[in-house]
């Protein structure tokens, strides 16, 4: 590598995550090759989880590379990185790949040209943006969030800094993967992000839901209108102080900013409708796919795997049914990471963890797949997805085993264990009942 020169000032058209680049120490120097196909050009920003760099791919395209600097987050970073590569929507940043290079965990993303909404507000706010512009930004962000919520994903860190004004409108970037370990006696983990935009349950490490992102989008919209994010239970009368903000807009924002999630507006659709900018269109690729021909309606199979992944916070879920002729186990539907590669795969009887569960009729919670001798390592490697942990439940109808329902890799990076088995068995019973009813109606 040749001598390094100091990088030129960052163009204002490239997005930033977090603090000014001048505050940061170098970790991946300009000119360094990553995975043999990307060359680092400059640091863009740094957050609590890691630094983000502008890089050039070997095909000449510009990308952003997020470099994990906290090794305690490595498993979670890898697990959720795999899931994010499956998202495909024009208002959601495209995650090109997750990779490991020399022990470093990296997430490669498309590089979006344009300022983030925080810079836009800082440069053009008086103190806020024109009401019509602010609401249009909110609508476009709502389109992105509706898509990710439909795919079973919660962003966790919705704020102006993570909404980029690209050439075709707002693009949602930088999903909040990280969690911070808290001191003993204070609970387990809490989120890393910008507190004034984060729902209270995110900050204290409680269970998250799409309503957490509803709060973030409402706080972002408030900031775009008022020039600053709201305080909890903010007394500022928006409709009285900002021309063009109606009482209905203010009521909607306050309903979306309720401290308790059960009292909050339930969806970004409801938020957008209350703001007078209802969401339209249904773009984006589903994370659930299935075989072309199945004895069970594919819409039902896809609904089962999507719901399974959501219930068990999995990065991937699949249904494998026993072929009545050959006895093979056929993966007929899958959701999430590796879905395209696993659907249609056939395993001989008793092969792999799913085959072992079908043969025994007993569910399994495998904390470490990679060290389990029954794990079909070769089949997994062909899909490009080797999971860390796995939960497999037989799908039984009386004495007959129809197949297996599997869920891979909890998104929090923790292993599946015995406590998950009973819930998985109940969920499998429900899936079998739905499949049985569909088969009955078909005949």
PyMOL commands that set and color helices and strands:
alter all, ss='L'
color gray80, all
select helices_A, chain A and resi 21-23+71-84+117-124+131-150+160-162+195-197+200-203+210-226+238-241+247-256+261-263+268-274+298-311+339-342+352-360+369-371+377-383+419-442
alter helices_A, ss='H'
color red, helices_A
select strands_A, chain A and resi 33-34+38-46+50-57+62-68+95-101+104-110+163-166+169-172+179-181+189-191+288-290+314-322+329-336+346-347+364-366+390-397+400-410
alter strands_A, ss='S'
color yellow, strands_A
deselect
rebuild
show_as cartoon
